[in-house]
Amino acid sequence: MNGPTADVRLISAKLETLRPTQITVGYHEVRAKRAHWKSLDKKARAQAIATHWFAAVLGPGHQHFVVDHHHLGLALIEEGLSDVKVMLLRDHDPYRSLAGELRRLGGYAKDMTPFSEFLWADYLRLKLPEKRVRKDFDKALKEALACAHDPEARYLPGWSGKLPVS
């Protein structure tokens, strides 16, 4: 099966067993999520849970590591909710892998900008077809290296290209 859901599987999970991939959360947003949850009636809460899946990857010890909805997850734990749906990503974004390897090879410098690897992955997604990245990663990496030094990428954190002198 091809398409955006080819690498996704929906499962049920206990919220407290999910592991975060985000080291911190803004507690102001957690409080806002809790307030919103409290404002919902029973039917609206059921609808919210049915439509807010926690994206996760399978990690060490076969634990599920959440890659999205960290604030909502903490808010729901604090509200006593335990059962949620998890959207298990089988192969978590080949462009993230490409961006990580690209940085390792010097395609861009390590930067303190939060989620810089995500930004690079999004840039590469526009430059290289996914089929190429999955079929011949090494070839895609060489192409990504060329793209990384292009002045068009200068807005990205850690960019190490050269601007043309006029």
VEXSE-542231 format. One record per residue (C-alpha): x, y, z; residue number from 1. Coordinates in Angstrom, 3 decimals. Example, Ala and Ser with C-alpha at 12.3 -4.5 7.8 and 13.67 -1.06 7.14 Angstrom:
BEGIN
+----------+----------+----------+------+
:       c1 :       c2 :       c3 : resi :
+----------+----------+----------+------+
:   12.300 :   -4.500 :    7.800 :    1 :
:   13.670 :   -1.060 :    7.140 :    2 :
+----------+----------+----------+------+
This chain:
BEGIN
+----------+----------+----------+------+
:       c1 :       c2 :       c3 : resi :
+----------+----------+----------+------+
:    0.000 :    0.000 :    0.000 :    1 :
:    1.376 :    3.410 :   -0.958 :    2 :
:    0.400 :    6.874 :    0.190 :    3 :
:    0.664 :    8.868 :    3.407 :    4 :
:   -0.656 :    6.073 :    5.655 :    5 :
:    1.517 :    3.250 :    4.299 :    6 :
:    3.932 :    3.469 :    7.222 :    7 :
:    1.321 :    4.023 :    9.944 :    8 :
:   -0.608 :    1.662 :   12.227 :    9 :
:   -3.236 :    2.668 :   14.803 :   10 :
:   -3.118 :    0.899 :   18.187 :   11 :
:   -4.624 :    1.340 :   21.653 :   12 :
:   -2.300 :    2.172 :   24.537 :   13 :
:   -2.228 :    3.220 :   28.160 :   14 :
:   -1.208 :    6.862 :   28.265 :   15 :
:    1.133 :    6.410 :   31.224 :   16 :
:    3.178 :    3.794 :   29.320 :   17 :
:    4.061 :    6.199 :   26.501 :   18 :
:    7.541 :    7.725 :   26.645 :   19 :
:    8.203 :   11.328 :   25.593 :   20 :
:   10.781 :   12.332 :   22.991 :   21 :
:   10.494 :   15.979 :   24.013 :   22 :
:   12.568 :   16.625 :   27.121 :   23 :
:   10.459 :   19.526 :   28.418 :   24 :
:    6.995 :   20.965 :   27.942 :   25 :
:    5.671 :   24.462 :   28.451 :   26 :
:    3.389 :   24.122 :   31.439 :   27 :
:    1.303 :   27.123 :   30.366 :   28 :
:    0.188 :   25.096 :   27.337 :   29 :
:   -0.505 :   22.037 :   29.534 :   30 :
:   -2.770 :   24.161 :   31.747 :   31 :
:   -4.565 :   25.499 :   28.655 :   32 :
:   -5.103 :   21.936 :   27.376 :   33 :
:   -6.485 :   20.908 :   30.767 :   34 :
:   -8.851 :   23.895 :   30.830 :   35 :
:  -10.081 :   23.048 :   27.347 :   36 :
:  -10.585 :   19.394 :   28.348 :   37 :
:  -12.608 :   20.440 :   31.401 :   38 :
:  -14.838 :   22.605 :   29.209 :   39 :
:  -15.886 :   19.632 :   27.045 :   40 :
:  -18.955 :   17.527 :   27.730 :   41 :
:  -18.776 :   13.708 :   27.700 :   42 :
:  -19.569 :   13.418 :   23.979 :   43 :
:  -17.028 :   16.092 :   22.993 :   44 :
:  -14.354 :   14.416 :   25.134 :   45 :
:  -14.980 :   11.079 :   23.410 :   46 :
:  -14.752 :   12.827 :   20.033 :   47 :
:  -11.508 :   14.567 :   21.032 :   48 :
:   -9.911 :   11.281 :   22.104 :   49 :
:  -11.094 :    9.573 :   18.917 :   50 :
:   -9.499 :   12.244 :   16.714 :   51 :
:   -6.286 :   13.064 :   18.622 :   52 :
:   -3.913 :   10.196 :   18.022 :   53 :
:   -0.492 :   10.237 :   19.628 :   54 :
:    2.152 :    9.776 :   16.926 :   55 :
:    4.843 :    7.435 :   18.232 :   56 :
:    7.748 :    5.269 :   17.165 :   57 :
:    8.770 :    1.939 :   18.580 :   58 :
:   11.950 :    2.380 :   20.593 :   59 :
:   14.236 :    0.481 :   22.959 :   60 :
:   12.520 :   -2.202 :   25.011 :   61 :
:    9.591 :   -2.144 :   22.573 :   62 :
:    8.328 :    1.012 :   24.265 :   63 :
:    6.317 :    3.605 :   22.374 :   64 :
:    8.007 :    7.005 :   22.149 :   65 :
:    5.623 :    9.895 :   21.486 :   66 :
:    6.763 :   12.358 :   18.807 :   67 :
:    3.740 :   14.683 :   18.953 :   68 :
:    1.028 :   15.893 :   21.375 :   69 :
:    3.339 :   15.986 :   24.431 :   70 :
:    1.368 :   18.809 :   26.070 :   71 :
:   -1.968 :   17.104 :   25.511 :   72 :
:   -0.586 :   13.836 :   26.843 :   73 :
:    0.556 :   15.395 :   30.114 :   74 :
:   -2.732 :   17.290 :   30.453 :   75 :
:   -4.741 :   14.085 :   29.984 :   76 :
:   -2.572 :   12.206 :   32.494 :   77 :
:   -3.213 :   14.974 :   35.024 :   78 :
:   -6.942 :   14.731 :   34.247 :   79 :
:   -6.885 :   10.999 :   35.008 :   80 :
:   -7.333 :    9.670 :   31.474 :   81 :
:   -5.572 :    6.404 :   30.700 :   82 :
:   -6.660 :    4.953 :   27.337 :   83 :
:   -5.619 :    6.624 :   24.075 :   84 :
:   -4.955 :    5.782 :   20.453 :   85 :
:   -1.393 :    5.743 :   19.183 :   86 :
:   -0.461 :    6.212 :   15.560 :   87 :
:    2.574 :    3.931 :   15.408 :   88 :
:    4.973 :    5.095 :   12.719 :   89 :
:    6.821 :    2.096 :   11.320 :   90 :
:    9.597 :    4.023 :    9.582 :   91 :
:    9.833 :    7.461 :   11.104 :   92 :
:   10.510 :    9.858 :    8.272 :   93 :
:   13.434 :    8.914 :    6.018 :   94 :
:   14.114 :   12.640 :    5.597 :   95 :
:   14.972 :   12.911 :    9.296 :   96 :
:   17.512 :   10.121 :    8.798 :   97 :
:   18.840 :   11.924 :    5.751 :   98 :
:   19.132 :   15.212 :    7.657 :   99 :
:   20.943 :   13.493 :   10.526 :  100 :
:   23.472 :   11.874 :    8.203 :  101 :
:   23.863 :   15.111 :    6.306 :  102 :
:   24.869 :   16.928 :    9.513 :  103 :
:   27.240 :   14.104 :   10.453 :  104 :
:   28.997 :   14.489 :    7.085 :  105 :
:   29.344 :   18.259 :    7.464 :  106 :
:   26.419 :   19.291 :    5.289 :  107 :
:   25.436 :   21.745 :    8.003 :  108 :
:   26.768 :   22.671 :   11.431 :  109 :
:   25.241 :   21.550 :   14.688 :  110 :
:   23.132 :   24.418 :   15.933 :  111 :
:   21.332 :   25.311 :   19.158 :  112 :
:   18.098 :   26.025 :   17.260 :  113 :
:   15.429 :   23.638 :   18.579 :  114 :
:   14.369 :   21.006 :   16.057 :  115 :
:   16.914 :   22.121 :   13.436 :  116 :
:   17.002 :   18.564 :   12.082 :  117 :
:   13.257 :   18.783 :   11.401 :  118 :
:   13.784 :   22.009 :    9.449 :  119 :
:   16.513 :   20.411 :    7.354 :  120 :
:   14.334 :   17.337 :    6.777 :  121 :
:   11.508 :   19.559 :    5.523 :  122 :
:   13.899 :   21.373 :    3.179 :  123 :
:   15.236 :   18.085 :    1.786 :  124 :
:   11.684 :   16.793 :    1.331 :  125 :
:   11.187 :   19.552 :   -1.248 :  126 :
:   14.435 :   18.721 :   -3.053 :  127 :
:   14.568 :   14.916 :   -3.246 :  128 :
:   11.801 :   12.424 :   -4.072 :  129 :
:   11.027 :   10.026 :   -1.217 :  130 :
:   11.392 :    7.055 :   -3.559 :  131 :
:   15.028 :    7.992 :   -4.192 :  132 :
:   15.750 :    8.434 :   -0.476 :  133 :
:   14.301 :    5.007 :    0.328 :  134 :
:   15.768 :    3.191 :   -2.704 :  135 :
:   19.340 :    4.561 :   -2.729 :  136 :
:   20.107 :    6.388 :    0.506 :  137 :
:   23.791 :    6.945 :   -0.348 :  138 :
:   22.950 :    8.578 :   -3.679 :  139 :
:   20.297 :   10.716 :   -2.019 :  140 :
:   22.830 :   11.735 :    0.629 :  141 :
:   25.251 :   12.981 :   -2.059 :  142 :
:   22.443 :   14.998 :   -3.624 :  143 :
:   21.421 :   16.321 :   -0.213 :  144 :
:   24.988 :   17.478 :    0.399 :  145 :
:   24.879 :   19.544 :   -2.785 :  146 :
:   21.495 :   20.995 :   -1.799 :  147 :
:   22.740 :   21.827 :    1.707 :  148 :
:   25.391 :   24.236 :    0.438 :  149 :
:   23.053 :   25.969 :   -1.990 :  150 :
:   22.397 :   29.650 :   -1.110 :  151 :
:   18.683 :   28.801 :   -1.207 :  152 :
:   19.205 :   26.931 :    2.105 :  153 :
:   20.861 :   29.894 :    3.860 :  154 :
:   17.813 :   30.450 :    6.100 :  155 :
:   18.322 :   27.041 :    7.746 :  156 :
:   20.132 :   26.720 :   11.083 :  157 :
:   23.760 :   25.666 :   10.725 :  158 :
:   23.927 :   26.448 :    7.004 :  159 :
:   27.557 :   26.338 :    5.892 :  160 :
:   27.388 :   27.348 :    2.243 :  161 :
:   28.831 :   30.398 :    0.532 :  162 :
:   26.924 :   33.377 :   -0.777 :  163 :
:   27.872 :   34.546 :   -4.257 :  164 :
:   29.851 :   37.771 :   -4.295 :  165 :
:   28.528 :   40.375 :   -6.709 :  166 :
+----------+----------+----------+------+
